[in-house]
Amino acid sequence: MSMQGLHLLLTYKCNARCRHCFLSAGPDRREVFSSALAKKIIDEASLMPTVNHLFVEGGEPFLFPELLLSTIRYATDRGFWIGALTNGFWAISEQKAEERLQPLVAAGLKSLSISTDAWHEEFVPVSRVNIAVDAARSLGLKVDVMYCESGSATDGAESAPFLAGDIVCRGRAASSLCVNGNKDWRSLTTCPEELECPSRVHIDPLGEIHLCQGLLLGETATVKSVNQIFKDYQPENHPLVASLAAGGPAELARFAKSYGWKPSQGYVDGCQLCSEVRKALKEHFPKLIGPAFVFTN
């Protein structure tokens, strides 16, 4: 593996329940990283010479300020560049925003990414995103704003770079927003992820390692060191990765047909097809597909 970065999903809990969430995060989720697991993973990552950065995200990591602070400080002390992703709900005023960010900057936080678009705005007004952007910039943080173009309803946060993209049909979006697709499943032969030799993975509070949201490597960081897990990873022995590598979501769909899966009339894109197929296969491959709630609304 040419692993360069680890993304720690500090929690699946979120103050928002966005309709396009990759991971079906929301207020009802209770999964949170333990401080011990975060430190274990960071220590193990420090033994991997190619890993040079960490990112903390969620869910909403700012719901757990002490854990967020201790994770940033611990990673910084071990030589990692570290950034964070948030929806900016906490930026109720510039003073409050700076009070939230100052300890994190002092602990070593280098970058802040903020998510906003029409779906986020159902829960977090763009005025708070603007405040968070200004506070982050005033404290010297690298800052950017991430949004889905097809869901954007605002011209806010203009003082920061925008990282725009369309809806990705994974998690909640696969069933709630990705509708009226007209692409034949057999034509969806490309996977956008680096599944065979990933440069980054996401690790969740359960210790599950996500090659793609909801597609698990198969071994957990709670029982084995991440550096050893990555050394032992053989994509050809992972039946889902092997199918995706051979022919994208269409090949995974062919694999699923042997388990009784039947295609719908049309799909928006390959991610929607892959999500539907994995939802059907998760009972057969519980160690490779999960957590289960990622595939529900």
N, C-alpha and C positions, 0 to 999 in steps of 0.2 A: 504493500500500500504506500502511496505517496501522500500520506496524511499530513495536512498542514494546519488544520484548525478543528477544534472541538466546540460544539454549540451545546451548552448545558440548558436544558429546558427546566428551569428552576422549579416550576410548578405548572400544573394544568389549570389551576384556578385563575379566573380572570374576572374583573368587574364587568366586563362586556361579554356579550354572546353574539358575536358578529356572524352573519349568515354565510360568510365566505372563509371561515376559520379553517386552516389546514388540519388542526388537531381537535376540533370540536371542544375547545376550551370554553369555560364559562363559570358563573358564580357557584354552581353546584359541585364543581370538582374539588377534591380535597387532597390530591396528591402533591406533595412538596418534597424537594430534596432535603435530606438530612445534611447537616454540616459535615458529619463524618464521611458521608459518601462523596460530597463535593471535594473534600480534601484528599481523599483516596484517589479519585480520578485525576486531580491536578498533579499529585505526586507521581502517579504512574505516567501521565503525559509528559512530565519533565524528563523522563527517561527515553523519550522518542525524539531524536534530534531534528526531525523534519517538522514537528508541531511547534509553531511559533506564536499562535494566537488562540484566544478563547473568546467566546461570546456567551453572554447570559441573556436568556429570553424566557418565554413562557408559552401559553398563559401570560400573566402579567407579573414580572419579577418584582416590581415596586410595591406589590402587596405585602412583601416580606422584607422590609428594609434592613433588618439586622443580618439576615442570611445573605442578602445581596451584598451588603458592605463587607462581611467577613469573607465571602467568596472572592470579591474583587481584590481585597487586601492580600489574601493567601496566594492568589494567582500572580499578582504583581511581585510579591516577595520571592517567587520562584522563577521570575524572569519572563513572564508572559505579557504580551500586549493583550489588553482586554477591553471589550466593548459591551454595550448593553442595548437591548431593544425594548421599547415601551410604547404604550398608547398615549402617554402624557396626562392621564387622568388627574395626577397629583399636582399639576401646575395651576393652582387656583389663583395665584398671584405671582408676580415676578419675585417678590421677597420669599414666598413659600417655596417656589421652584428652586431658587438659589440655595435655600436652606436644605432642601432635599439633595441637591447635587454636590454641594461643597464637600461633605464627608466622603463621597464616592470619588471625587476628583483627587482629594487628598490621599485616598487609598490606592490610587493608580488608574482609575477609569480614564480611557483615552478617547472613546467614541460613544456617541449616543445616536441611535436610530429611532425614529418615531413613526409609527404607523397611523395613517389617517386616510379616509375616503368616505364615501356616502354611508357605508355600512358601519364603520367605526363611529361616524358622527351620530348615529342613533344612540350612542352611549357616552361619547366624549366630544364636547363641542370643539370646533376647530380653533376657537379662541384660546383654549388651553394648550393646544399644539403650538400655536404661535408664541405663547408665553414660555413654553418649554424650550423651543428653539432659541429664543433670545437669551434665556438664562444660561443655556448650555454654551452658546457662543461667547457670552460674557465671561465665562469661566475657562475659556480656552479649549473646550472640547471640539473635536471633529464632529459635525452633526449633519445628518441628512434626514429627509422625510421620504417614507416609503408609502406608495398608494397604488391602488388598482385604477387604471385609467377608465375602465368601463364602469367603475362605481364611483368615480370622483364627482363631487357636487360642490367643490369649493375652490377658490383661488387663494386660500390661506397659506400660511407658512412660507411666504414668498422669499424670506431671507436665507433659506437653506436649499441646498441641492435636492432635486426631486429624483427618486429612483422609481420610475413608473413601470407598470406591467399590467397585463390583463389578469382576470380571474384565473386562478389555477384550480382545476376541478378535482380537488382532493378534500378529504375531510367533509365538513358540513356542506361546502359548496357543491360537491359532487351530486348531491340529491336536491338541494334547496335552490340553487341558482343555475346550474348547468342543465338547461332544458331545451327541448326542440332541436336537438342535434340532428344533423343529416348525413354524418359520415359513417360509411359502412365499417364495421369493426375490423374487417380483413385488410382495410387500407391503413390502419393505424399501427405502423411498423417501427416507429421511432420512440425511444425513451430519452428524455432530456437529462436524466441523472447519470452520474458517474458510478454506476453500481459495481462494476468489476474492480475498479481501482479508485475509490473515492478520495477526494482531497479534503473532505470534511464530512462529519457525521453529527447527528443530534443524539444526545443522551438524556433520557428522561428520569423523573424521580424514582422510578422502579428499577433503574439501572439498565433498562432496555436501550439498545443501540439502534437508531433508525438510519438505514441507508437512504430512505425516502420516508416521508411522514406515513407511519403505519406499516412500513415494510422493514422488518427487523432483521438484524444480522443473525440472531439465533442464540447468542450467548450474552449473559448479563454482567454488567460491571459490578454487581453486588457480590458475585461469587468468584470472579476471575479478574486478573489485571487487564486493563484495556490494552496495554502494549502487547501482552501475550495474545489477547483476542485478535488483534489486528495482524499479528505475525501468523497466526494459525488460519486466518480467513482464506478460504478457497472458493471463489465464486462458482466454479464449475460444480461444486458439491451442494450448492444452495439451489434447490429446484426452481424457485421463483426467479431468482437472479439469472440462472442459466437460461430460462425461457425468455426473459426480457432481453438478455444479451443476444440471443439467437434471432429474435425477430420482433422485439418490442412488445407492446401490449397485445397485439394480435396473436403472437405466439403464446403468450401467457393465457389468452382466452382459449386457444386450442387445447392447451394443457388442462384448463378447467373443465372443458367439455367432457372429459373422461370422468369427472366428478358430478356430472349432471347439470352443469351450468348451461344456460341457453341465452343467446344474445338478444338484446333489444333491437328495435328497428333502426336506430341511429344514435350517434354520439357526437358531443361537441368536440372532443379531442381525445387523445390517447390516455390522458390522465383520468378522465371520467371512466373510460373503459376499464383501465387498470384498477381504479377504486371499486367499481362494481364487481369485477372478477375477484379481487381480494376479499371483499365482503362475503362473497359466496364461498370462498376457500378457507376462511379463517377458522372454522371449526375443524378442518382437516389439518391445518398447519398452525396451531396456536402459538408455537414458539417463534414463528416467522412472520406472523401477521397480528398486529395489535398495537396498543391495548384495544379491546373490543369497542370501547365507547368512541374511538376515533372514527368508526364506520357507522355511527348513528347520528341522528340530528340533535 
